[in-house]
Amino acid sequence: MSKRQLALNAFILPTGHHIAAWRRADVPEHANHDFGEYVQVARLAEAAKFDAVFVSDSVAVSAGNGGSGLEELALTARGTRLEPFTLLSGLAAVTERIGLIATVSTTYNEPYHLARKFASLDWISKGRAGWNLVTSSAPAEAQNFEQSELPEHGERYRRAEEFLEVVQGLWDSWEDDAFVRDKASGQFFDPTRLHVLDHQGEHYRVRGPLNVARPPQGYPVLVQAGSSEPGKELAVRSAEAIFTAHQSLESAQAFYTDVKGRLAKYGRAPEELKILPGIFPVVGRSEAEAQSKYRELQELIDPRVGVNLLSALIGSDLSGFDVDGPLPELAATNQNKSRQALLLELAHRENLTIRELYLRIAGARGHWTVVGTPIQIADQIQTWFEQGAADGFNVLAPWLPGGLEEFIDLVVPELRRRGLFREEYSGATLREHLGLTRPQNRHTAERDRRAAS
């Protein structure tokens, strides 16, 4: 039996991760805005003892890259979504143990607002919040915030680094023992345990302190989703989990070795950063059944939607090119650099046409697609886990709720039989699920150091 155990998150896109999943007869067509559908999925994942549910986000209608993209968007279920803080606060009230991770961008938010909201979510959920820190990569987002185009990629990450510094400083505004609440004396808090941040930086000037007590977890679990060089450096310096995309064991192993190898220069141990690739599993009781399910999903894709999705992910408008021709030479993007590099490498390595490429990514969007029986899928998960490619996975259910139910009913028992996944929760917080320590308040740590010297 393996001493390590997998981390598993359920990545919730309302109708499922496949771009055409909403067209299946068994998928609720109203799932984007029906809170009850989110509740069902979160409870499914919690009953299966998943570490967390994860919701992605964008602050724009997710049209393609170039042209309007709106006709194509109208053929998908991707146009609208619920705001993540509101959604996860609601889910916190109807679940008890499962972690709640939200994507929130540093590009179009202010540090004080974000620190306050995540601290509140951590209190509401009793220590189950996680923040997937991203920098916005869709041009449409810029146009909703008085900008004509995205800030330059490197600049977005420089702002993100300072943004995180401010947020963590605000979370440390109050030491853990600040609130004495002594009714006899009338003293509510100890003023020596309250600290004004007074941050004066290149991008932000924030006085503080935060008007929410320090979160139950110290900091909500910090997740990072960029795999570019700036993204990896931000992750190894500060993150506790990385969401990443890989098509092959060899690519995942190289990323895992690279990232884990960078931790020492920041005084961090390998177990302090969990690497969680995405997996898009299509499960069948036989291989033929699994392939049939996958083929049925693929046949639901409208070509306009496929090209639009690929354009958005690759950072260039492909609508004017022959869909059965090769991918054209493309300039480097200012959007999602790591995803563009992954897709270009895949297309060139396998000599794929535009149609073939969008068919390859219409479900997993560049993540790992696995189609097979429970034993076949468990075999591959175990290989990645035990051969230095992953500490766990984000499970991208092809459709919801059925695709997640099938993974839970068929694959999870096989993982448990092999000792790879928990039978029960052993802790109450997301940090405890992931085996992460609670960070000490910086002011408490400094006082302890002075007292010991």
C-alpha positions as CSV (number, residue, x, y, z in Angstrom):
1,M,0.0,0.0,0.0
2,S,1.3,3.4,-0.9
3,K,2.2,5.7,2.0
4,R,1.2,8.7,0.0
5,Q,-2.4,9.2,-1.0
6,L,-3.9,11.0,-4.0
7,A,-5.5,14.4,-3.7
8,L,-8.7,14.6,-5.9
9,N,-10.6,17.8,-6.7
10,A,-13.9,18.0,-8.7
11,F,-13.6,20.7,-11.3
12,I,-17.1,22.1,-11.7
13,L,-18.1,23.5,-15.0
14,P,-21.9,23.6,-14.8
15,T,-22.9,21.1,-17.5
16,G,-19.5,19.3,-17.6
17,H,-16.1,19.9,-19.1
18,H,-16.8,18.8,-22.7
19,I,-17.8,21.7,-24.8
20,A,-20.9,19.9,-26.1
21,A,-21.9,18.1,-22.9
22,W,-25.0,20.3,-22.5
23,R,-26.5,18.7,-25.5
24,R,-26.7,15.3,-23.9
25,A,-30.3,14.4,-22.9
26,D,-29.3,13.6,-19.3
27,V,-27.6,17.0,-18.7
28,P,-29.8,19.8,-17.1
29,E,-29.7,22.6,-19.7
30,H,-30.3,25.2,-17.0
31,A,-27.3,24.1,-14.9
32,N,-25.3,27.4,-15.4
33,H,-27.6,29.2,-13.0
34,D,-29.3,26.5,-11.0
35,F,-27.7,26.5,-7.5
36,G,-29.3,23.1,-6.9
37,E,-27.2,21.5,-9.6
38,Y,-24.0,22.9,-8.0
39,V,-25.2,21.5,-4.6
40,Q,-25.7,18.1,-6.1
41,V,-22.2,18.0,-7.6
42,A,-20.6,19.3,-4.4
43,R,-22.4,16.7,-2.3
44,L,-21.4,13.9,-4.6
45,A,-17.8,14.9,-4.3
46,E,-18.0,15.3,-0.6
47,A,-19.6,11.9,-0.2
48,A,-16.7,10.4,-2.1
49,K,-14.3,12.2,0.2
50,F,-12.8,14.5,-2.5
51,D,-10.4,17.1,-1.2
52,A,-12.2,20.0,-2.8
53,V,-14.5,21.3,-5.5
54,F,-13.0,23.9,-7.8
55,V,-14.7,26.6,-9.8
56,S,-13.0,28.5,-12.5
57,D,-14.0,32.1,-13.4
58,S,-13.7,34.8,-16.0
59,V,-15.1,38.4,-15.8
60,A,-16.3,38.4,-19.4
61,V,-18.5,36.5,-21.7
62,S,-16.2,33.8,-23.0
63,A,-16.3,34.4,-26.7
64,G,-13.5,33.4,-29.0
65,N,-10.5,35.3,-30.2
66,G,-11.3,37.5,-33.1
67,G,-14.6,38.2,-34.8
68,S,-17.5,38.4,-32.4
69,G,-17.5,34.7,-31.5
70,L,-21.0,35.2,-30.2
71,E,-22.8,33.0,-32.7
72,E,-20.5,30.2,-31.8
73,L,-20.8,31.0,-28.1
74,A,-24.6,30.7,-28.5
75,L,-24.1,27.0,-29.4
76,T,-22.3,26.2,-26.1
77,A,-23.2,26.4,-22.4
78,R,-20.2,28.7,-21.8
79,G,-21.8,32.1,-22.0
80,T,-22.6,32.8,-18.3
81,R,-21.7,31.6,-14.9
82,L,-22.3,32.4,-11.2
83,E,-19.9,34.6,-9.3
84,P,-17.5,32.3,-7.3
85,F,-17.6,34.0,-3.9
86,T,-21.4,34.0,-3.8
87,L,-21.5,30.4,-5.2
88,L,-19.0,28.9,-2.7
89,S,-20.4,30.8,0.2
90,G,-23.7,29.1,-0.6
91,L,-22.0,25.7,-1.0
92,A,-20.3,26.2,2.4
93,A,-23.7,26.2,4.0
94,V,-24.8,22.9,2.5
95,T,-21.6,20.9,2.9
96,E,-19.4,20.1,5.9
97,R,-16.0,18.9,5.0
98,I,-15.1,19.4,1.3
99,G,-12.7,22.2,0.3
100,L,-14.0,25.1,-1.7
101,I,-11.5,26.6,-4.2
102,A,-12.3,29.6,-6.4
103,T,-10.4,31.1,-9.3
104,V,-10.0,34.9,-8.7
105,S,-7.8,37.0,-10.9
106,T,-5.3,39.6,-9.6
107,T,-5.6,41.6,-12.8
108,Y,-9.1,43.1,-12.3
109,N,-9.5,43.0,-8.5
110,E,-8.1,45.0,-5.6
111,P,-6.1,43.2,-2.8
112,Y,-8.2,44.5,0.1
113,H,-11.4,43.3,-1.5
114,L,-10.0,39.9,-2.2
115,A,-8.4,39.4,1.2
116,R,-11.6,40.3,2.9
117,K,-13.8,38.0,0.8
118,F,-11.5,35.0,1.1
119,A,-11.1,35.5,4.9
120,S,-14.9,35.6,5.1
121,L,-15.3,32.5,3.0
122,D,-12.8,30.7,5.2
123,W,-14.8,31.7,8.3
124,I,-18.1,30.8,6.8
125,S,-16.8,27.3,5.7
126,K,-14.8,26.8,9.0
127,G,-11.5,26.5,7.2
128,R,-12.2,25.1,3.8
129,A,-11.4,28.0,1.4
130,G,-8.8,27.9,-1.3
131,W,-7.7,30.6,-3.8
132,N,-6.6,29.8,-7.3
133,L,-4.5,32.8,-8.1
134,V,-4.5,33.7,-11.8
135,T,-3.7,36.6,-14.0
136,S,-6.5,37.3,-16.6
137,S,-5.8,36.1,-20.1
138,A,-8.9,37.0,-22.1
139,P,-8.9,40.3,-24.1
140,A,-12.6,40.6,-23.5
141,E,-12.0,41.0,-19.7
142,A,-9.8,44.1,-20.3
143,Q,-12.6,45.8,-22.2
144,N,-14.9,45.4,-19.1
145,F,-12.4,47.4,-17.0
146,E,-11.8,50.5,-19.0
147,Q,-8.8,49.0,-21.0
148,S,-8.5,48.3,-24.6
149,E,-6.2,45.3,-24.2
150,L,-4.6,43.1,-21.6
151,P,-1.6,44.3,-19.7
152,E,1.6,42.6,-21.0
153,H,2.1,39.0,-19.7
154,G,5.2,39.8,-17.6
155,E,3.6,42.9,-16.1
156,R,0.5,40.9,-15.1
157,Y,2.7,38.6,-13.1
158,R,4.7,41.4,-11.5
159,R,1.4,42.9,-10.3
160,A,0.3,39.4,-9.1
161,E,3.4,39.0,-7.0
162,E,2.8,42.3,-5.2
163,F,-0.9,41.6,-5.0
164,L,-0.2,38.4,-3.2
165,E,2.2,40.1,-0.8
166,V,-0.4,42.6,0.1
167,V,-3.2,40.0,0.6
168,Q,-1.0,37.9,2.9
169,G,0.0,40.9,4.9
170,L,-3.7,41.8,5.3
171,W,-4.5,38.3,6.5
172,D,-1.8,38.7,9.2
173,S,-3.4,42.0,10.4
174,W,-4.8,40.3,13.5
175,E,-2.8,37.7,15.4
176,D,-4.6,34.5,16.3
177,D,-5.0,35.5,20.0
178,A,-5.9,39.1,19.3
179,F,-9.6,38.8,20.4
180,V,-9.7,38.4,24.2
181,R,-13.4,39.2,24.5
182,D,-13.1,39.7,28.3
183,K,-16.6,40.6,29.4
184,A,-15.6,41.4,32.9
185,S,-13.0,44.0,32.0
186,G,-14.8,45.2,28.8
187,Q,-11.7,44.6,26.6
188,F,-12.7,43.0,23.3
189,F,-9.2,42.7,21.7
190,D,-5.6,43.2,22.5
191,P,-4.3,46.2,20.5
192,T,-0.7,44.9,20.7
193,R,-2.0,42.0,18.5
194,L,-3.3,44.3,15.8
195,H,-1.0,45.4,13.0
196,V,-1.3,48.1,10.3
197,L,0.2,46.9,7.0
198,D,0.9,50.3,5.5
199,H,2.1,48.7,2.2
200,Q,3.7,51.2,-0.3
201,G,4.7,49.4,-3.5
202,E,5.0,49.8,-7.2
203,H,1.4,48.9,-8.0
204,Y,-0.5,49.1,-4.7
205,R,-0.7,51.4,-1.7
206,V,-2.8,49.7,1.0
207,R,-2.8,50.8,4.6
208,G,-4.9,48.1,6.3
209,P,-5.6,46.5,8.7
210,L,-8.1,44.0,7.4
211,N,-11.6,44.3,9.0
212,V,-11.9,40.5,9.3
213,A,-10.1,38.3,11.8
214,R,-7.3,36.1,10.7
215,P,-8.8,33.2,8.7
216,P,-9.2,29.8,10.5
217,Q,-6.5,28.3,8.2
218,G,-4.2,31.2,8.7
219,Y,-4.3,31.8,5.0
220,P,-6.8,30.0,2.7
221,V,-4.9,27.4,0.7
222,L,-3.1,29.2,-2.1
223,V,-3.3,27.5,-5.6
224,Q,-1.6,28.8,-8.8
225,A,-2.5,27.7,-12.3
226,G,0.1,29.2,-14.5
227,S,2.8,27.0,-16.1
228,S,4.8,29.7,-17.8
229,E,8.2,30.7,-16.4
230,P,6.7,33.6,-14.3
231,G,3.9,31.4,-13.3
232,K,6.2,28.6,-12.1
233,E,8.4,31.0,-10.1
234,L,5.3,32.5,-8.4
235,A,4.1,29.0,-7.5
236,V,7.4,27.7,-6.1
237,R,7.8,30.9,-4.0
238,S,4.3,31.1,-2.6
239,A,1.7,28.5,-3.8
240,E,0.7,25.3,-2.0
241,A,-0.8,23.6,-5.1
242,I,-0.4,24.0,-8.8
243,F,-3.2,23.2,-11.3
244,T,-1.5,22.3,-14.5
245,A,-2.2,20.6,-17.9
246,H,-0.2,17.9,-19.5
247,Q,-0.8,15.4,-22.4
248,S,1.7,12.8,-21.6
249,L,3.5,11.1,-18.6
250,E,6.9,12.4,-19.9
251,S,5.7,16.0,-20.0
252,A,4.1,15.8,-16.6
253,Q,7.2,14.2,-15.1
254,A,9.4,16.9,-16.5
255,F,7.2,19.6,-15.1
256,Y,7.0,17.9,-11.7
257,T,10.8,17.5,-11.5
258,D,11.4,21.1,-12.6
259,V,9.0,22.7,-10.1
260,K,9.8,20.5,-7.1
261,G,13.5,21.1,-7.8
262,R,13.0,24.9,-7.5
263,L,11.6,24.8,-4.0
264,A,14.8,24.5,-2.1
265,K,16.0,27.9,-3.1
266,Y,13.0,29.3,-1.3
267,G,13.6,27.1,1.8
268,R,10.7,24.9,1.0
269,A,10.3,21.1,1.0
270,P,8.8,19.1,-1.9
271,E,5.7,18.1,0.1
272,E,4.8,21.8,0.7
273,L,3.6,22.1,-3.0
274,K,1.1,19.7,-4.4
275,I,1.1,19.3,-8.2
276,L,-2.4,18.5,-9.5
277,P,-2.8,18.0,-13.3
278,G,-6.2,17.8,-14.9
279,I,-7.7,14.5,-15.9
280,F,-10.7,14.2,-18.3
281,P,-11.9,10.6,-17.6
282,V,-14.5,8.8,-19.8
283,V,-15.3,5.6,-18.0
284,G,-17.0,2.5,-19.3
285,R,-17.5,-1.0,-17.9
286,S,-15.7,-2.1,-21.1
287,E,-13.2,-0.3,-23.3
288,A,-15.7,-0.4,-26.2
289,E,-18.4,1.3,-24.0
290,A,-16.0,4.0,-22.9
291,Q,-15.0,4.7,-26.5
292,S,-18.6,4.8,-27.5
293,K,-19.4,7.4,-24.9
294,Y,-16.5,9.5,-26.0
295,R,-17.4,9.3,-29.6
296,E,-21.0,10.3,-28.9
297,L,-19.7,13.5,-27.2
298,Q,-17.4,14.3,-30.0
299,E,-20.1,14.0,-32.6
300,L,-22.1,16.7,-30.8
301,I,-19.5,19.4,-31.5
302,D,-20.5,22.0,-34.0
303,P,-17.4,22.9,-36.1
304,R,-17.9,26.6,-35.4
305,V,-17.7,26.0,-31.7
306,G,-14.6,23.8,-32.1
307,V,-12.7,26.5,-34.0
308,N,-13.9,29.2,-31.6
309,L,-12.8,27.2,-28.6
310,L,-9.4,26.5,-30.1
311,S,-9.0,30.2,-31.1
312,A,-9.6,31.2,-27.5
313,L,-7.2,28.7,-26.0
314,I,-4.4,29.3,-28.5
315,G,-4.7,33.1,-28.5
316,S,-5.3,33.7,-32.3
317,D,-8.3,33.9,-34.5
318,L,-8.5,30.7,-36.6
319,S,-11.9,31.3,-38.1
320,G,-10.6,32.3,-41.5
321,F,-8.4,29.2,-42.1
322,D,-9.3,25.9,-43.7
323,V,-10.6,23.7,-40.8
324,D,-9.1,20.7,-42.5
325,G,-5.8,22.4,-43.2
326,P,-2.7,22.6,-40.9
327,L,-2.4,25.1,-38.1
328,P,-0.9,28.3,-39.4
329,E,2.2,29.9,-38.1
330,L,1.2,31.9,-35.1
331,A,2.7,34.8,-33.2
332,A,3.5,34.5,-29.5
333,T,0.4,35.3,-27.5
334,N,0.0,37.9,-24.7
335,Q,-2.7,35.6,-23.2
336,N,-2.2,32.1,-21.9
337,K,1.4,31.4,-23.0
338,S,1.7,27.9,-21.4
339,R,-1.5,26.7,-23.0
340,Q,-0.6,28.1,-26.4
341,A,2.8,26.3,-26.2
342,L,1.1,23.0,-25.2
343,L,-1.3,23.1,-28.1
344,L,1.3,24.2,-30.7
345,E,3.6,21.4,-29.6
346,L,0.7,18.8,-29.8
347,A,-0.3,20.0,-33.3
348,H,3.2,19.9,-34.7
349,R,4.2,16.7,-33.0
350,E,1.2,14.8,-34.5
351,N,0.7,16.8,-37.6
352,L,-2.9,17.7,-36.7
353,T,-5.3,19.8,-38.8
354,I,-7.3,22.5,-37.1
355,R,-10.3,20.2,-36.9
356,E,-8.2,17.3,-35.5
357,L,-6.8,19.7,-32.9
358,Y,-10.1,21.1,-31.7
359,L,-11.5,17.6,-31.5
360,R,-8.5,16.6,-29.3
361,I,-9.1,19.5,-26.9
362,A,-12.9,20.0,-27.0
363,G,-13.3,18.0,-23.8
364,A,-10.1,18.5,-21.8
365,R,-8.9,21.8,-23.2
366,G,-5.3,20.6,-23.2
367,H,-5.6,18.4,-20.1
368,W,-5.1,14.7,-20.1
369,T,-7.9,12.6,-21.7
370,V,-8.2,9.0,-20.5
371,V,-10.9,6.8,-22.0
372,G,-11.2,3.2,-20.7
373,T,-12.4,0.9,-18.0
374,P,-12.1,1.6,-14.3
375,I,-9.0,-0.6,-14.1
376,Q,-7.4,1.0,-17.1
377,I,-8.0,4.5,-15.7
378,A,-6.8,3.6,-12.2
379,D,-3.7,2.0,-13.8
380,Q,-2.8,5.3,-15.5
381,I,-3.6,7.4,-12.5
382,Q,-1.4,5.2,-10.3
383,T,1.5,5.4,-12.9
384,W,1.4,9.2,-12.9
385,F,1.2,9.3,-9.1
386,E,3.9,6.8,-8.4
387,Q,6.3,7.8,-11.1
388,G,6.9,11.4,-10.3
389,A,4.2,13.2,-12.4
390,A,1.5,14.1,-10.0
391,D,0.4,14.4,-6.3
392,G,-3.2,14.1,-7.3
393,F,-5.6,15.3,-10.0
394,N,-8.3,17.8,-10.8
395,V,-11.1,15.6,-12.1
396,L,-12.7,17.2,-15.2
397,A,-16.0,15.3,-15.5
398,P,-17.0,15.1,-19.2
399,W,-20.6,15.9,-18.3
400,L,-22.4,16.6,-15.0
401,P,-23.6,15.2,-12.9
402,G,-23.4,11.8,-14.6
403,G,-19.8,11.8,-15.6
404,L,-18.6,12.5,-12.1
405,E,-21.0,9.9,-10.7
406,E,-19.4,7.3,-13.0
407,F,-15.9,8.2,-11.9
408,I,-16.9,8.0,-8.3
409,D,-18.8,4.8,-8.6
410,L,-16.3,2.9,-10.8
411,V,-12.8,4.4,-10.5
412,V,-12.7,5.6,-6.9
413,P,-13.3,2.1,-5.4
414,E,-10.5,0.8,-7.5
415,L,-8.2,3.5,-6.3
416,R,-9.2,2.7,-2.7
417,R,-8.6,-1.0,-3.2
418,R,-5.0,-0.1,-4.1
419,G,-4.6,2.1,-1.1
420,L,-4.3,5.3,-3.2
421,F,-7.2,7.3,-1.9
422,R,-8.8,7.8,1.5
423,E,-11.8,6.0,2.8
424,E,-12.8,8.9,5.2
425,Y,-11.7,12.4,5.9
426,S,-9.1,12.6,8.7
427,G,-9.4,16.4,9.1
428,A,-11.9,19.2,8.9
429,T,-10.0,21.9,6.9
430,L,-8.7,21.9,3.3
431,R,-5.2,22.3,4.7
432,E,-5.7,19.1,6.7
433,H,-7.0,17.2,3.6
434,L,-4.0,18.2,1.6
435,G,-1.4,17.6,4.4
436,L,-0.4,21.2,4.5
437,T,0.7,23.1,7.7
438,R,-1.0,26.2,9.0
439,P,1.2,29.2,8.4
440,Q,2.1,31.2,11.5
441,N,1.2,34.8,11.7
442,R,4.4,36.8,10.7
443,H,4.1,39.1,13.7
444,T,3.7,36.2,16.2
445,A,6.7,34.5,14.5
446,E,8.8,37.6,14.9
447,R,7.9,38.1,18.5
448,D,8.7,34.4,19.2
449,R,12.1,34.9,17.5
450,R,12.9,37.9,19.6
451,A,11.9,36.1,22.8
452,A,14.2,33.2,21.9
453,S,17.2,35.3,21.1
